[in-house]
Amino acid sequence: MSLIEQIKEVMSEYTGAAHVNDIAKMVVERFPNIQIKPDQLPDKISAALSADTRRPGTKSSFSKVKNKTGGYKRGVYRLKRKPVVTPKPTLAPVLSTQYIGKAGEAAVMSELLFYGFNASAMAVDDGIDIIASKDNKYFHIQVKTSTPSENWTFCFLIKKSSFVAKDSFQTFYVFLLRGCDNCRYYNDYLILPSSQIRQLIEVGIIGDGQTFSLRIQRDTRGRYILNAKQDVTISVNTFSQLT
């Protein structure tokens, strides 16, 4: 590592400007095996920084510090800080529900594999999308995928006839919440066994009709609230409950 690179490293953790004598002390502390003698180091640093500041435009890493008379403070330098650029996610194309649904199934299968499940997609969707197995146990998984509305609400529908036909201790619903923050897209997974959905219907949190409607809203505290009544955050991303 060259001397100028060593100076960059110590100054990257130092706020503001510093005199070459102080920079020399920081360099010695960070690089105790440096081959330059301590009494010669400030002059070497001064020469290196002086040469760097003479480089044109953005090629220089350091700048001199002005004094009150319009000149520059002798032997005082500051590391140029590059502005932090926050990446913005590429806008996803507008897709049909078929694409979104298949993408959601693939994402859930991927997560199941990461959790050690052997997962297979059903050739025909008859109310079950994925069969997952682990430790000689089998689980039937129905995937529902949604992107948020303007008020950050995810909407899902389940046909009552399909739910009743597949209601068993083996059946789990995975509601994929496809969100987006300032720099990336991400998936959260609300995982509910059919028995819990049945209980939510019985107590009136989910309305009982020919179609069950689930509206999941993310509040300002990051919690997920089902139908404005039930906090279901504890069931988000908990694939481990498939046991």
Secondary structure, 3 states (H helix, E strand, C coil): CCHHHHHHHHHHCCCCCEEHHHHHHHHHHHCCCCCCCCCCHHHHHHHHHHHHHCCCHHHCCEEEEECCCCCEEEEEEEECCCCCCCCCCCCCCCCCHHHHHHHHHHHHHHHHHHCCCEEEECCCCCCCCEEEEECCEEEEEEEEEECCCCCCEEEEEEEHHHHHHHCCCCEEEEEEEEEECCCCEEEEEEEEEHHHHHHHHHCCCCCCCCEEEEEEEECCCCCEEECCCEECHHHECCHHHCC
